[in-house]
């Protein structure tokens, strides 16, 4: 039931039931680029809902269910401070994508698979080369096509690496570290991965046979949808000192890999949601949306899901690690000599983490839900790799085809305002179905190629689904992040080649 005497609307607008759209008058501007839906908006809210957004983007949000989903998040047991939404917010399963929530581990907090997402540890790895774009240009097409041949992409596509039984379990337990032992990549890569590429607490026994079956042949593969691999150039540097720490130079060549845990992670989420739903009444948990299905973090089901999620996250780090290895091999096949592609960072944006944050003057251990959101920790946090301790770790914000991506760094203000979290990309503004209605893939391919961008994708339909107009403007999204003070820009990257699945 809504408070403030707000009228319920049952009409349908753009296919959305209006009783699940937050009205404009419910939002209060509390700072530049920060709006809040007060706790008094609905009687079941435990904390306010807080959104990092501009006035312009707010208008679009008010036409879908994403803010209503954020309000629903605030009803979860153990939630701290507020439910947060980043400027790339859009509708998701249970939680909105771009949603962030911290649940107190030792004070009745829950863990919700919908707050982490189906593609567990979907994330981004950035590689940097010492080669300049001018040096690469004559062989750009050759390198892009060699990578396209080397890295399977598309729905259900498997790779050359087939691991089963105990070998797959070791990957789920050890993540990217196990891939180094098997000859993929180098130890230095692990130093530049969130969690060093291996999340503690993983237990392969909590991952179902079906999930393992789906993941057995998919290591080293991109998948489909918004997953991609781009060859990019560093077009602009905003902070010379931090960029130097990250190894980024103007006109340098970079490779951005965006993918996750494939079918294994999706199945893991499905399995554990099914286990939690029938148990919630017994835990005394009542939710406004069953898609928020959750379990007390200290329950058997909560611990089992966390262990399975961590194992799936390890699979995703291993997956990006193998892809990066194959990018290096393709690079050497075309250009010869030793590969000079260095891992800048690998960051997750669909994951749950045990973290300690200061809340009301006390250090509180929480389970951080970041769904379509990424860590943005400033200098000094113990989780940051040694080489970035003095500046903060790289924050990787991929854009859309033909636009730009950004490298940012976290701030002390962001640590206080959003538990050290920021957006994970531009964020969709229209469905894939609508994008296919409005965009011809062949026309988009031609437009990208006219801009000098090499396109490696066998499906024009796949291109149409991920057209730039289907997403918010990444420049505006990053402006909001910086304007709100939760992260700041370090470098802007633009695509030279786009490699995508069907």
C-alpha positions as CSV (number, residue, x, y, z in Angstrom):
1,X,0.0,0.0,0.0
2,X,1.3,3.5,-0.9
3,X,1.6,6.2,1.7
4,X,1.1,10.0,1.1
5,X,-2.4,9.2,-0.2
6,X,-0.9,8.5,-3.6
7,X,-3.5,7.2,-6.0
8,X,-3.1,3.7,-7.4
9,X,-3.2,3.5,-11.1
10,X,-4.4,0.4,-12.9
11,X,-4.1,1.7,-16.5
12,X,-1.4,0.3,-18.7
13,X,1.2,2.7,-20.1
14,X,3.8,1.3,-22.5
15,X,3.0,-2.2,-21.1
16,X,3.7,-1.3,-17.5
17,X,1.1,-1.5,-14.7
18,X,1.1,2.0,-13.4
19,X,0.6,0.9,-9.7
20,X,4.2,-0.3,-10.0
21,X,5.6,3.0,-11.3
22,X,6.9,5.4,-8.7
23,X,5.3,8.8,-9.2
24,X,7.5,11.9,-9.6
25,X,6.2,13.6,-6.5
26,X,7.6,10.7,-4.4
27,X,11.2,11.6,-5.2
28,X,13.1,14.2,-3.1
29,X,16.3,15.8,-4.4
30,X,18.9,15.6,-1.6
31,X,22.0,16.6,-3.5
32,X,23.3,17.2,-7.0
33,X,22.6,14.0,-9.0
34,X,21.1,12.3,-5.9
35,X,17.4,11.7,-5.3
36,X,15.7,9.8,-2.6
37,X,12.4,8.0,-2.1
38,X,11.8,8.4,1.6
39,X,11.1,5.5,3.9
40,X,7.6,6.9,4.5
41,X,6.7,6.2,0.8
42,X,5.5,2.7,1.6
43,X,4.8,1.1,5.0
44,X,7.0,-2.0,4.4
45,X,10.2,0.0,3.6
46,X,13.0,-0.5,6.1
47,X,15.3,2.2,4.7
48,X,15.0,4.9,2.0
49,X,15.7,4.2,-1.7
50,X,18.5,6.4,-3.2
51,X,19.1,7.0,-6.8
52,X,22.1,8.6,-8.6
53,X,20.6,10.2,-11.6
54,X,20.1,13.4,-13.5
55,X,16.8,15.2,-14.0
56,X,16.9,14.3,-17.7
57,X,17.4,10.6,-17.0
58,X,14.9,10.6,-14.2
59,X,12.0,11.3,-16.6
60,X,12.7,8.0,-18.4
61,X,13.0,6.0,-15.2
62,X,9.5,7.1,-14.2
63,X,8.0,5.1,-17.1
64,X,9.1,1.7,-16.0
65,X,9.2,-0.6,-12.9
66,X,12.9,-0.1,-12.0
67,X,12.3,2.4,-9.2
68,X,9.5,0.2,-7.9
69,X,11.9,-2.7,-7.8
70,X,14.3,-0.6,-5.9
71,X,11.6,0.2,-3.3
72,X,11.0,-3.5,-3.0
73,X,14.7,-4.1,-2.3
74,X,14.4,-1.8,0.7
75,X,12.0,-4.3,2.4
76,X,14.6,-7.0,2.7
77,X,15.7,-8.0,6.2
78,X,19.0,-6.6,7.4
79,X,19.4,-3.9,4.7
80,X,21.6,-1.0,5.8
81,X,21.4,2.7,5.1
82,X,19.5,2.6,1.8
83,X,18.8,0.7,-1.3
84,X,20.9,2.3,-4.0
85,X,20.5,2.6,-7.8
86,X,23.2,3.7,-10.2
87,X,22.5,5.9,-13.2
88,X,22.5,2.9,-15.5
89,X,19.4,1.5,-13.6
90,X,16.9,-0.5,-15.6
91,X,14.4,-3.4,-14.9
92,X,15.9,-6.7,-13.8
93,X,14.9,-9.9,-12.0
94,X,13.8,-8.9,-8.5
95,X,16.5,-6.2,-8.1
96,X,16.8,-3.6,-10.8
97,X,20.0,-3.8,-12.8
98,X,22.3,-1.1,-11.3
99,X,21.0,-2.0,-7.8
100,X,23.2,-2.0,-4.7
101,X,22.3,-3.2,-1.2
102,X,24.2,-4.0,1.9
103,X,22.8,-6.6,4.4
104,X,24.2,-6.9,7.9
105,X,25.8,-10.4,8.2
106,X,25.4,-10.6,11.9
107,X,22.0,-8.8,12.3
108,X,19.5,-10.9,10.4
109,X,20.7,-10.0,7.0
110,X,19.7,-12.0,4.0
111,X,21.3,-13.0,0.7
112,X,19.2,-12.7,-2.5
113,X,20.2,-14.3,-5.8
114,X,18.1,-11.7,-7.6
115,X,20.4,-9.1,-6.1
116,X,23.4,-10.7,-7.6
117,X,22.0,-11.7,-11.0
118,X,21.8,-14.8,-13.2
119,X,25.1,-14.2,-14.9
120,X,27.2,-14.4,-11.7
121,X,30.4,-12.4,-12.0
122,X,29.6,-11.0,-15.3
123,X,32.5,-8.5,-15.4
124,X,35.2,-6.8,-17.4
125,X,38.9,-7.4,-18.0
126,X,41.1,-4.7,-19.5
127,X,44.4,-5.5,-21.2
128,X,46.8,-2.8,-22.3
129,X,49.5,-2.9,-24.9
130,X,52.7,-0.8,-25.4
131,X,51.7,-0.5,-29.1
132,X,50.1,2.6,-30.3
133,X,47.0,2.7,-32.5
134,X,49.1,4.1,-35.4
135,X,51.4,1.1,-35.2
136,X,48.5,-1.4,-35.0
137,X,46.3,0.1,-37.8
138,X,47.9,-1.7,-40.8
139,X,47.2,-5.1,-39.1
140,X,44.0,-4.2,-37.1
141,X,41.6,-6.2,-39.2
142,X,43.9,-9.2,-39.2
143,X,44.2,-9.1,-35.4
144,X,40.5,-8.7,-34.9
145,X,39.6,-11.6,-37.2
146,X,42.3,-13.8,-35.6
147,X,40.7,-13.2,-32.2
148,X,37.2,-13.8,-33.6
149,X,38.4,-17.2,-34.9
150,X,40.2,-18.0,-31.6
151,X,37.4,-17.2,-29.2
152,X,34.0,-18.9,-29.6
153,X,31.1,-16.6,-29.1
154,X,27.3,-16.9,-29.3
155,X,24.4,-18.7,-27.5
156,X,25.5,-22.0,-26.2
157,X,28.9,-21.9,-27.9
158,X,31.5,-24.1,-26.4
159,X,35.3,-23.9,-26.5
160,X,38.2,-26.2,-27.0
161,X,38.8,-26.6,-23.3
162,X,36.6,-29.4,-21.9
163,X,36.8,-29.9,-18.1
164,X,34.7,-32.3,-16.1
165,X,34.5,-33.9,-12.7
166,X,37.5,-33.1,-10.4
167,X,39.2,-30.9,-12.9
168,X,36.1,-28.6,-13.2
169,X,35.7,-28.6,-9.4
170,X,39.3,-27.3,-9.1
171,X,38.4,-24.4,-11.4
172,X,35.3,-23.7,-9.3
173,X,37.5,-23.8,-6.1
174,X,40.6,-21.9,-7.4
175,X,39.4,-19.7,-10.2
176,X,41.9,-18.0,-12.5
177,X,44.8,-19.4,-10.3
178,X,44.0,-22.9,-11.6
179,X,44.2,-21.6,-15.2
180,X,47.7,-20.3,-14.6
181,X,48.7,-23.7,-13.3
182,X,47.3,-25.2,-16.5
183,X,49.4,-22.9,-18.6
184,X,47.0,-20.0,-19.4
185,X,48.2,-16.5,-18.7
186,X,50.8,-15.6,-16.2
187,X,50.9,-15.1,-12.4
188,X,51.1,-11.3,-12.7
189,X,47.6,-11.4,-14.2
190,X,46.2,-12.6,-10.8
191,X,47.7,-9.6,-9.1
192,X,45.4,-7.4,-11.2
193,X,42.1,-9.2,-10.6
194,X,39.5,-8.5,-8.0
195,X,39.9,-11.2,-5.4
196,X,43.1,-12.2,-7.3
197,X,40.8,-14.1,-9.5
198,X,39.7,-16.5,-6.7
199,X,36.9,-15.8,-4.3
200,X,37.2,-17.4,-0.9
201,X,34.3,-19.5,0.4
202,X,33.6,-21.3,-2.9
203,X,32.3,-24.9,-2.6
204,X,31.9,-26.9,-5.8
205,X,29.6,-29.3,-3.9
206,X,27.0,-26.5,-3.8
207,X,26.9,-26.3,-7.6
208,X,24.5,-28.7,-9.2
209,X,25.4,-31.4,-11.7
210,X,23.2,-29.6,-14.3
211,X,25.1,-26.3,-13.7
212,X,28.5,-28.1,-14.1
213,X,27.2,-29.9,-17.2
214,X,26.3,-26.5,-18.8
215,X,29.7,-25.0,-17.9
216,X,31.9,-28.0,-18.7
217,X,32.7,-26.8,-22.3
218,X,32.3,-23.1,-22.0
219,X,35.6,-21.9,-20.5
220,X,37.2,-19.4,-22.8
221,X,34.0,-18.4,-24.6
222,X,32.2,-15.0,-24.8
223,X,28.5,-15.9,-25.0
224,X,26.0,-13.6,-26.6
225,X,23.8,-10.6,-25.7
226,X,25.7,-7.6,-24.5
227,X,28.9,-9.6,-24.0
228,X,31.7,-8.5,-26.3
229,X,35.4,-8.1,-26.9
230,X,36.7,-4.8,-28.2
231,X,40.1,-3.6,-29.4
232,X,40.2,0.0,-28.3
233,X,42.4,3.1,-28.2
234,X,42.9,5.4,-25.3
235,X,41.4,8.6,-26.8
236,X,41.6,10.9,-23.8
237,X,43.4,11.0,-20.4
238,X,41.7,12.9,-17.6
239,X,44.1,12.1,-14.7
240,X,47.7,11.7,-15.9
241,X,49.1,10.4,-12.6
242,X,46.4,7.8,-12.1
243,X,46.4,6.8,-15.7
244,X,50.2,6.3,-15.5
245,X,49.7,4.0,-12.4
246,X,47.2,2.0,-14.5
247,X,49.6,1.8,-17.4
248,X,47.4,3.8,-19.8
249,X,48.8,6.3,-22.3
250,X,47.1,8.4,-25.0
251,X,46.7,6.5,-28.3
252,X,47.7,3.3,-26.6
253,X,45.9,0.1,-27.7
254,X,43.7,-1.8,-25.1
255,X,41.5,-4.9,-25.2
256,X,38.3,-5.0,-23.2
257,X,36.6,-8.3,-22.4
258,X,33.1,-8.4,-21.1
259,X,31.5,-11.7,-20.2
260,X,30.7,-13.9,-17.2
261,X,29.9,-17.4,-15.9
262,X,27.9,-18.5,-18.9
263,X,25.4,-21.3,-18.4
264,X,27.0,-22.5,-15.1
265,X,26.2,-19.2,-13.3
266,X,22.7,-19.0,-14.8
267,X,21.8,-22.5,-13.7
268,X,23.3,-21.8,-10.2
269,X,21.0,-18.8,-9.7
270,X,18.0,-20.8,-10.9
271,X,18.7,-23.8,-8.6
272,X,19.1,-21.7,-5.5
273,X,16.1,-19.5,-6.1
274,X,14.0,-22.6,-6.4
275,X,15.4,-23.8,-3.0
276,X,14.7,-20.6,-1.2
277,X,11.1,-19.8,-2.4
278,X,9.3,-22.6,-0.4
279,X,11.4,-21.9,2.7
280,X,10.8,-18.2,3.2
281,X,7.5,-18.5,5.1
282,X,9.3,-20.7,7.7
283,X,11.9,-18.0,8.1
284,X,9.2,-15.4,8.7
285,X,10.1,-13.5,5.5
286,X,7.3,-11.8,3.6
287,X,8.3,-10.1,0.3
288,X,6.4,-7.8,-2.1
289,X,7.9,-9.7,-5.1
290,X,8.8,-13.4,-5.1
291,X,11.7,-12.6,-7.5
292,X,13.4,-11.2,-4.4
293,X,13.6,-14.7,-3.0
294,X,16.2,-14.8,-0.3
295,X,17.6,-16.7,2.7
296,X,19.1,-15.6,6.0
297,X,22.8,-15.3,5.4
298,X,23.6,-17.6,8.3
299,X,21.0,-20.3,7.3
300,X,22.0,-23.5,5.5
301,X,20.4,-22.3,2.3
302,X,22.1,-18.9,2.6
303,X,25.5,-20.4,3.1
304,X,25.0,-22.9,0.3
305,X,24.1,-20.2,-2.2
306,X,27.0,-18.1,-1.2
307,X,29.4,-21.0,-1.7
308,X,27.8,-21.8,-5.1
309,X,27.9,-18.1,-6.1
310,X,31.6,-17.9,-5.1
311,X,32.3,-21.0,-7.2
312,X,30.5,-19.5,-10.1
313,X,32.4,-16.3,-9.7
314,X,35.6,-18.2,-9.8
315,X,34.4,-19.9,-13.0
316,X,33.8,-16.5,-14.6
317,X,37.3,-15.2,-13.6
318,X,38.8,-18.4,-15.1
319,X,36.7,-17.8,-18.3
320,X,37.9,-14.2,-18.8
321,X,41.5,-15.4,-18.0
322,X,41.4,-18.0,-20.8
323,X,39.9,-15.5,-23.2
324,X,42.7,-13.1,-22.3
325,X,45.3,-15.8,-22.9
326,X,43.7,-16.5,-26.3
327,X,43.8,-12.8,-27.2
328,X,47.5,-12.8,-26.5
329,X,48.0,-15.9,-28.7
330,X,46.1,-14.3,-31.5
331,X,48.1,-11.1,-31.1
332,X,51.4,-13.1,-31.4
333,X,50.1,-15.1,-34.3
334,X,49.6,-11.9,-36.4
335,X,52.3,-9.6,-35.0
336,X,54.9,-12.1,-34.0
337,X,57.3,-11.9,-31.0
338,X,56.2,-12.0,-27.4
339,X,52.9,-10.6,-26.4
340,X,53.1,-7.4,-24.5
341,X,49.4,-7.3,-23.3
342,X,49.3,-6.6,-19.6
343,X,46.2,-7.0,-17.4
344,X,45.2,-3.6,-16.2
345,X,42.4,-5.0,-14.0
346,X,39.5,-7.5,-13.9
347,X,36.4,-6.4,-12.0
348,X,33.1,-8.1,-11.3
349,X,29.7,-6.4,-11.6
350,X,27.2,-9.2,-10.7
351,X,28.4,-10.5,-7.3
352,X,27.9,-10.7,-3.6
353,X,30.8,-9.9,-1.3
354,X,31.5,-10.0,2.5
355,X,32.9,-6.5,3.2
356,X,33.3,-4.3,6.3
357,X,32.0,-0.7,6.0
358,X,31.5,2.1,8.5
359,X,27.8,2.6,9.3
360,X,26.7,5.1,11.9
361,X,30.2,5.3,13.3
362,X,30.7,1.5,13.6
363,X,32.4,-1.1,11.5
364,X,29.7,-3.5,10.2
365,X,30.3,-6.7,8.2
366,X,27.8,-6.8,5.4
367,X,27.0,-9.0,2.4
368,X,27.2,-6.5,-0.5
369,X,24.8,-7.1,-3.3
370,X,26.0,-5.4,-6.5
371,X,23.9,-6.3,-9.5
372,X,24.9,-4.4,-12.6
373,X,27.1,-2.4,-10.3
374,X,30.8,-2.5,-9.6
375,X,33.3,-1.9,-6.8
376,X,34.8,1.6,-6.8
377,X,37.2,1.5,-3.9
378,X,39.6,4.5,-3.3
379,X,43.2,4.3,-2.1
380,X,44.0,2.4,1.0
381,X,41.3,-0.3,1.1
382,X,42.8,-3.7,2.0
383,X,41.0,-5.4,-0.9
384,X,43.0,-3.3,-3.5
385,X,46.0,-4.9,-5.3
386,X,49.4,-3.7,-4.0
387,X,50.3,-1.8,-7.1
388,X,47.1,0.3,-6.9
389,X,47.0,0.8,-3.1
390,X,48.1,4.4,-3.4
391,X,45.5,5.5,-6.0
392,X,42.6,3.0,-5.8
393,X,41.8,0.2,-8.2
394,X,40.6,0.7,-11.8
395,X,36.9,0.9,-12.3
396,X,35.9,-0.3,-15.8
397,X,32.7,1.1,-17.4
398,X,32.0,-0.4,-20.9
399,X,29.9,1.6,-23.3
400,X,28.1,0.5,-26.4
401,X,29.2,-0.3,-29.9
402,X,30.6,2.7,-31.7
403,X,30.6,5.0,-28.6
404,X,33.1,4.8,-25.8
405,X,34.1,3.1,-22.6
406,X,35.6,4.7,-19.5
407,X,38.2,3.9,-16.9
408,X,37.5,5.5,-13.5
409,X,38.8,5.3,-10.0
410,X,36.9,5.3,-6.7
411,X,36.7,8.1,-4.2
412,X,36.4,8.5,-0.4
413,X,33.1,10.1,-0.9
414,X,31.9,7.1,-2.9
415,X,32.9,4.8,0.0
416,X,30.7,6.8,2.3
417,X,27.8,7.5,-0.1
418,X,27.4,4.2,-2.0
419,X,29.5,1.6,-0.1
420,X,32.2,2.1,-2.7
421,X,30.0,1.2,-5.6
422,X,29.3,2.7,-9.0
423,X,27.6,1.8,-12.3
424,X,28.7,-1.0,-14.6
425,X,27.9,0.4,-18.0
426,X,25.5,2.6,-19.9
427,X,22.4,0.7,-19.0
428,X,19.6,-0.4,-21.4
429,X,16.8,2.0,-22.3
430,X,14.9,-0.3,-24.6
431,X,14.4,-4.1,-24.8
432,X,16.2,-6.3,-27.3
433,X,12.9,-6.9,-29.0
434,X,12.3,-3.2,-29.4
435,X,15.9,-2.6,-30.6
436,X,15.4,-5.2,-33.4
437,X,12.2,-3.4,-34.5
438,X,13.9,-0.1,-34.7
439,X,17.4,-1.0,-36.0
440,X,18.6,-2.9,-39.0
441,X,21.7,-4.8,-38.1
442,X,23.1,-4.5,-41.6
443,X,22.7,-0.7,-41.5
444,X,24.4,-0.5,-38.1
445,X,27.3,-2.7,-39.4
446,X,27.7,-0.3,-42.3
447,X,27.6,2.7,-40.0
448,X,30.3,1.3,-37.7
449,X,32.5,0.3,-40.6
450,X,32.2,3.9,-42.0
451,X,33.6,5.1,-38.7
452,X,36.6,2.8,-39.3
453,X,35.5,0.2,-36.7
454,X,36.1,-3.4,-37.7
455,X,33.0,-5.5,-36.9
456,X,33.4,-9.3,-36.3
457,X,29.9,-10.7,-35.8
458,X,28.1,-13.2,-38.0
459,X,24.6,-12.1,-36.9
460,X,23.1,-8.8,-38.0
461,X,20.2,-9.5,-35.6
462,X,22.7,-9.8,-32.7
463,X,24.1,-6.4,-33.7
464,X,20.7,-4.8,-33.8
465,X,19.9,-6.0,-30.2
466,X,22.9,-4.2,-28.9
467,X,22.6,-1.0,-31.0
468,X,23.8,2.2,-29.3
469,X,20.3,3.6,-29.3
470,X,19.1,0.7,-27.1
471,X,21.3,2.1,-24.3
472,X,21.6,5.3,-22.3
473,X,24.3,7.7,-23.3
474,X,27.5,6.4,-21.5
475,X,28.9,9.9,-21.4
476,X,25.9,11.2,-19.5
477,X,26.0,8.2,-17.1
478,X,29.7,8.8,-16.3
479,X,29.0,12.6,-15.9
480,X,26.4,11.7,-13.2
481,X,28.9,9.3,-11.4
482,X,31.5,12.0,-11.3
483,X,29.1,14.8,-10.5
484,X,27.7,12.8,-7.6
485,X,31.3,12.2,-6.4
486,X,31.2,8.4,-6.2
487,X,34.0,7.9,-8.8
488,X,36.1,10.1,-11.1
489,X,37.3,9.7,-14.7
490,X,40.8,8.6,-15.5
491,X,40.6,7.7,-19.3
492,X,38.2,7.4,-22.2
493,X,38.5,4.5,-24.6
494,X,37.0,4.3,-28.0
495,X,36.5,1.1,-30.2
496,X,38.7,0.2,-33.1
497,X,37.2,-3.3,-33.5
498,X,34.1,-5.0,-32.1
499,X,33.9,-8.8,-31.6
500,X,30.5,-10.2,-30.6
501,X,28.5,-13.4,-30.5
502,X,25.3,-14.3,-32.3
